[in-house]
């Protein structure tokens, strides 16, 4: 679900942490929302029961100056998502919404320009095929 963008750790019980190097909070919210929707959309039983995820996002060093403070900031954001009705992604310090609801994260728009045909060809020649995930 993180598509090789980060590493997932079990913190304890039903709590997990996803570390996303080189991601700002807004990008991490997009990843968290994708994880939440994927897990929530997969029924676990024949009666259609599923799991909802309350997720909190925090960014280093914007929201915290060390690992303990970062975990605390993410934890506070996660508890706020539970207060807002559960099954919601919240970023540390963001304003409360008027009405709790799953967010529609903004998609990053591609930059105009792009590669020249020669650059595209050079990239394709250097590319190595990846093994499919099983």
N, C-alpha and C positions, 0 to 999 in steps of 0.2 A: 504494500500500500504506500510505502514511502518512495518506491521506485528508485532505490539506490541513492536517495538524497540524504539519508540519515541512518541512525542506528537506534533500535528500540531496546529499552531495558525494562525489566520488571523491577519495580521499586519495592513492592510488597503487597500481598493480598490482591486486591483488584486495581492497584495503581501501577501505571506504566509511565515511562519518560521516553520521549523521542528527542534525540539530539540532532539538530540540523545545522551542521557547520555552513558558514557562508550564506545564511538566510537571515533576513531582517524579520521583525515580528509579523508584518503584513504577509510575507511569503509563507511563514510558518503557520499562520492562520489558514491559508489556502490549503496547505498540506493536511492540517488537523481537520479541517472541514471535509476534505476528501476521505480521510480515514473514518470520520464519524458517519458519513453517509454510506460508505461501503459496509461497515459493520452493522449499522442500523438497517440496511436494506436486505440483509441475509437472514431469512427466517431460520430458527433453530429447531423447531418442532413441526409436526404435522398440523398443529393448531395455529401456526404462524407467529409464535412468540419470537421476539427478537431482543437485542441488547441496545440500550441507549448509552451514549457516552457523554459525560460532562467533562470538557477539556479546558485547561488553562494554558495560555502561552505567555512566555516571558523571554526577553532578549538580553543577551550580554553584550556590551556593558551598559546598554541604555536603561534597563530596569534593575540591574544589580551589578555589584562590583566583584563578587566572588561566587563560587558554586553554591554555598549554603544559602546566600541571599537570593540567588537565581531560583533555586528550588522553592524557597518561600514565596517569591513573587508569583511563580507559576501555580503554586498551591492556592494562594489567595484568589487568583483569577479563576481557578477551577471551582473553588467554593462559591464564588459569585455566579458561575454558570449554573450551579445547583440551586442557588437562591432564585434564579430567574426562570426556574421551571425544569431544569435538567435537560439533557440531550442537546446542549448548546456549547459552542466554542467561544471563549472569551479571552481577550488579550489583557495583560496586566495594565491597569490605569486607564483603560478606554472608558469613555462616558457610558452610562447606563442607557439602554435603548428605551424608547417610549413604550414599546410592547415587546416582550420577549418572543423571539422567533429565530429559526435557523437563518444564518446570514447567507447572502449571495456574494461571495468574495469577488472583488474586482479582479479581472484578468489583466495581466501585464500585456500591454500592446507591443507588437514588434516595432523595432526602430526602422524608420525608412532607410532605404539604401540596400544593404545586403552585400553579398559576395559577387565578384565578377565571375564570368564563366570560367576563366582560368583558375581562380581560387577554388571554385566549386569542384572542378576536376581534380585539383591537387588534394583537396580534402578527401574526396572519394577514393583516390588512389592510396592514401595513407590509412584509411579506415580498415579496421579488422572486424570480422563478424563476431558477434557475441553468442554464447551458448544460450539457448532458450531456458527460461525459468520453468521448473517442474513443480 
